[in-house]
Each structure stands twice: as C-alpha cells, then as structure tokens.
Amino acid sequence: LLVGAAVAPAFIFPALMGKMFVDSISRAKQVSMFVPPKGAGEVGDETASTEGGGGGGGRAAGGKVTDAKCSSADLGGKVNWVIKQNSGPWADDNLPKGCNFAQAACGPTSVSKALINKYPTLNPREVVYEPGSPYLSMGCDGSSINQAAKFLQKYLGSDAVTYNGLSRGCDKKAIANALCDGGIVLMLGNFYFNDNGASGGHFALAVKFNDGEVYLSDPYYNDGGGSEPQMDGQVKRGHVQSIRACLVVDGDKL
C-alpha cells in the first residue's frame, strides 16, 4: 500500500495492514508511530513518501465537490480493476530492497492498473523488475510519485503525464476537474487503515466523478469496483483522510 508522494516513495500503508508492523526490525513501526522521514515535509515536497504520511498534512478529502467543470465523468474502463498488490502471484514476492508487494507496492501496482490494458505484460512484478525500472531501488519505504511519472512517461510519452507544482498541490476539486478533462489521477493520500483514525500514505487511481464524489480504483483496499466512496471523509478503513499529491495521465493515451 505504500504509496508515493509528489516524488516520494510510494506505499507503506499495506505493510501495516494485517500485522501492524513492517517486516524488518530496523524499519518496523507501529501504526500510531508514523513519523515523516528526513525530507518528507509539506505536501509537494518531492521527497515525501507514503511512509511519511499519517497524522495530518495534506488537503481534506471529505465534502462534495459542487462546482467542478462537469457533473460526472467516468474513466473506469481505462484501468484494470482486478489487479491488486495483495492478491495475485506477485503478492508475496519480495521487493528489491525489502518487504513484499502486499506490504509496500501500492505505487507500482497503481501504475500497472493504469497500463496493463494497453500493455498486457506490465503486471506489478514487471513494473518493478523490468530492466531500468525506476522501482528497482524500492523496499519497505515504498515508492514515489516521481518514480511513477518516469515509468508512465516511458510508455505513454512525456506529454501524456502532468506532474508539476500544480498537480502536487491538488485537492478534491482539482481531481474532479482533471477527470472532467479526460485525465486519470494517480493520487498519493493518507488513507485510514482501520476504523479508529490511524492512517498512512497510500497510492490509488482516481477514475470517476459523480454526484460530487470522486471514486478510486484502489490497489489494496476494497473500492467496490468504483462504487465505494473512499473520498467521502468518513473515518473508515480504506477511506482517504487527506490528499497529498497528484499526477494526471491523459486518458486518451491509455
């Protein structure tokens, strides 16, 4: 679940799911002990990572968007809803620098979900381990939005990926407007990993906007196939506490 931030490591969240501690003792942290890593400060800091999330920061995910460019937009058909980091033959595979896909690969799994319909060989394992992949250095600390941008640009072209200061400062309305414009949004946010308010960094794809709500295709949590309103502000497992950074992919290129 470890998802990345503006350029930071992505996905540490799932590592805590199910066992509350990350694999190695040197990195292990209880869910309630998330501390921003060195260089992971405000949203938009390109060194921010999924591990650095939790406990505040970012922009609120709750509240309906009433003034978007459109009333609805659905790009769910552009992505693969079945691919998950915690299921499939890669789930228990080790990442290059520690932990496994189920624990920390929300970033590359989100990239796979976006690309695999067009490039059928790009399952999460291939995204991480193909020669020259920007994910070859990832481990328990997760991955970054910068790594996702590099991988997506390799396959779709630099003009298909918008990753800049504006996208890093995204809020729920900006995500809705990107969907209205035909873009899919790779979002780094702080997600609740239980119903008690504990949260951590995680990546997911925003693919649908309807009736003021943004819906996700999630690489780890239950997304209801686009029916679970994960950005409705509820303190609930798998829902978004806050939005930290975004990257926009041109849906016409997928």
C-alpha positions in Angstrom: 0.0 0.0 0.0 2.9 2.2 0.4 2.1 4.8 -2.0 4.4 7.7 -3.0 4.2 11.4 -2.6 5.0 14.1 -5.0 8.2 12.4 -5.8 8.5 10.3 -2.8 8.4 6.6 -2.0 5.0 5.1 -2.5 3.2 2.7 -0.4 3.9 1.8 3.2 0.4 1.5 4.1 -0.3 -2.1 3.4 2.7 -3.2 5.2 0.8 -2.3 8.3 -2.4 -4.0 7.3 -2.9 -7.3 8.8 0.1 -7.3 11.1 0.6 -3.7 12.2 4.4 -3.9 11.9 6.6 -3.6 8.9 8.9 -6.6 8.2 12.3 -5.6 9.3 13.1 -4.6 12.9 15.2 -1.7 11.8 12.2 -0.2 9.9 9.3 -1.6 12.0 6.9 1.0 13.3 3.6 0.7 15.0 0.7 2.2 13.0 0.4 5.0 15.5 4.1 5.9 15.3 4.3 7.2 11.7 7.0 9.9 11.6 7.8 11.9 8.5 11.2 10.6 7.1 14.0 13.0 6.5 13.0 15.5 3.8 9.3 14.5 3.8 7.6 17.6 5.0 4.8 19.5 3.4 2.7 18.2 0.6 4.5 19.0 -2.6 7.9 18.1 -1.2 9.2 15.7 -3.8 11.0 13.6 -1.2 7.7 12.9 0.7 6.7 9.3 0.8 3.9 7.1 1.8 5.8 6.2 4.9 5.8 9.9 5.9 2.0 10.1 5.8 -0.5 9.9 8.6 -1.4 12.2 11.5 -2.2 15.3 9.4 -1.0 17.2 6.5 -2.4 17.4 3.0 -5.8 18.6 1.9 -9.2 17.3 3.2 -10.8 14.6 1.1 -14.3 14.9 2.5 -17.1 17.2 1.3 -18.9 17.1 -2.0 -17.5 19.0 -5.0 -20.3 21.2 -6.2 -18.5 23.5 -8.7 -16.5 21.1 -10.9 -16.3 21.5 -14.7 -18.8 18.8 -15.2 -21.4 16.9 -13.2 -20.0 13.4 -13.9 -17.0 11.7 -15.6 -16.2 8.0 -15.8 -12.8 6.7 -16.9 -13.1 3.4 -15.1 -13.0 1.5 -18.3 -9.4 2.7 -18.9 -7.9 0.8 -15.9 -7.8 -2.8 -14.7 -9.9 -3.2 -11.6 -8.8 -6.8 -10.8 -5.0 -6.1 -10.3 -4.2 -5.8 -6.6 -0.9 -5.7 -4.7 -2.2 -8.1 -2.1 -3.6 -10.7 -4.4 -2.2 -12.4 -7.5 1.0 -14.4 -7.9 3.2 -11.4 -7.0 1.6 -10.6 -3.6 4.2 -12.5 -1.6 7.2 -11.7 -3.9 10.0 -9.7 -2.4 10.6 -6.1 -3.4 14.2 -5.3 -4.4 15.2 -3.7 -1.1 12.9 -5.4 1.4 9.2 -6.1 2.2 6.9 -7.7 -0.4 4.3 -6.4 -2.9 1.4 -6.9 -0.5 3.1 -4.7 2.1 4.6 -1.9 0.1 3.9 -1.9 -3.6 0.8 0.3 -4.0 2.7 2.7 -6.2 3.9 0.3 -8.9 0.6 -1.6 -8.7 -1.3 1.6 -9.4 0.9 2.1 -12.4 0.3 -1.4 -13.5 -3.5 -0.9 -13.2 -3.3 2.1 -15.5 -1.1 0.5 -18.1 -1.9 -3.2 -18.3 -4.9 -2.9 -20.5 -2.7 -1.4 -23.2 0.5 -3.3 -22.3 -0.7 -6.7 -21.1 2.8 -7.8 -19.8 3.0 -5.0 -17.3 1.8 -6.7 -14.2 3.1 -5.2 -10.9 6.1 -7.5 -10.8 7.2 -6.5 -14.3 6.7 -2.8 -13.4 9.2 -3.2 -10.6 11.7 -5.6 -12.1 11.9 -4.7 -15.8 15.4 -3.6 -16.8 16.0 0.0 -15.9 12.8 0.4 -13.9 12.8 3.4 -11.5 11.3 1.0 -8.9 14.4 -1.2 -8.7 15.5 0.7 -5.6 12.2 0.4 -3.7 11.7 -1.6 -0.5 9.8 -1.2 2.8 9.8 2.6 2.5 7.6 2.3 -0.6 7.9 4.4 -3.8 7.4 7.9 -5.0 5.2 9.8 -7.5 8.4 10.7 -9.3 9.1 7.1 -9.9 5.6 6.6 -11.2 6.0 9.6 -13.5 9.2 8.2 -15.0 7.6 4.8 -15.7 4.4 6.2 -17.1 6.3 8.7 -19.4 8.5 5.8 -20.7 5.4 4.0 -22.0 3.0 6.9 -22.8 5.3 9.8 -23.6 6.1 12.9 -21.5 3.1 14.8 -23.0 0.7 12.2 -21.5 1.8 12.8 -17.9 1.2 16.0 -16.0 3.4 16.2 -12.9 4.3 19.7 -11.7 3.8 22.1 -8.8 0.1 22.5 -9.6 -0.6 18.7 -9.7 1.3 18.2 -6.5 -0.9 20.8 -4.8 -4.1 19.0 -5.9 -7.3 19.0 -3.9 -10.6 17.1 -4.4 -12.0 19.7 -6.8 -8.8 19.7 -8.9 -9.0 15.9 -9.1 -12.7 16.1 -10.2 -11.8 18.7 -12.9 -8.9 16.5 -14.2 -11.4 13.7 -14.6 -13.8 16.1 -16.4 -11.0 16.9 -18.8 -10.4 13.2 -19.5 -7.5 12.5 -17.2 -6.9 9.7 -14.7 -5.3 10.9 -11.5 -2.7 8.9 -9.6 -3.2 10.3 -6.1 -1.0 10.0 -3.1 -3.0 10.4 0.1 -3.2 9.5 3.7 -5.6 6.5 4.0 -7.2 5.1 7.1 -6.0 1.6 7.7 -8.5 0.9 10.4 -11.8 2.4 11.7 -10.1 4.2 14.6 -8.4 7.0 12.8 -4.9 5.6 12.3 -3.6 6.4 8.8 -0.7 6.1 6.4 0.5 7.0 2.9 -1.0 5.1 0.0 -1.4 5.4 -3.8 -4.7 4.9 -5.7 -6.1 5.9 -9.1 -9.0 8.5 -9.2 -11.1 7.3 -12.2 -14.7 8.5 -11.7 -16.6 11.6 -10.6 -20.3 11.6 -9.9 -22.8 13.5 -7.7 -19.9 15.5 -6.1 -17.8 12.4 -5.1 -14.6 11.1 -6.5 -14.2 7.3 -6.8 -11.0 5.3 -6.8 -9.6 2.2 -8.3 -7.5 1.1 -5.4 -4.5 -1.3 -5.5 -5.2 -2.6 -2.0 -8.5 -1.7 -0.3 -12.0 -2.5 -1.3 -13.1 0.0 -3.9 -16.4 -1.6 -4.8 -15.5 -1.6 -8.4 -16.0 2.1 -8.4 -19.0 2.2 -6.1 -17.3 2.7 -2.7 -17.0 6.5 -1.9 -13.5 6.3 -0.4 -13.1 10.1 -0.5 -16.3 11.0 1.4 -14.5 12.0 4.6 -15.6 9.0 6.7 -13.1 7.7 9.3 -13.3 4.2 7.9 -10.8 1.6 6.8 -9.7 2.3 3.2 -11.1 5.8 3.0 -9.0 8.9 2.4 -8.0 11.1 5.3 -6.2 13.7 3.2 -4.8 14.3 -0.3 -1.1 14.9 -0.5 -0.1 15.0 -4.2 -1.3 14.0 -7.7 -0.1 13.1 -11.1 -2.5 13.3 -14.1 -2.5 10.8 -17.0 -4.2 11.6 -20.3 -6.9 9.0 -20.6 -6.7 9.1 -24.4 -3.3 7.6 -24.2 -4.4 4.6 -22.2 
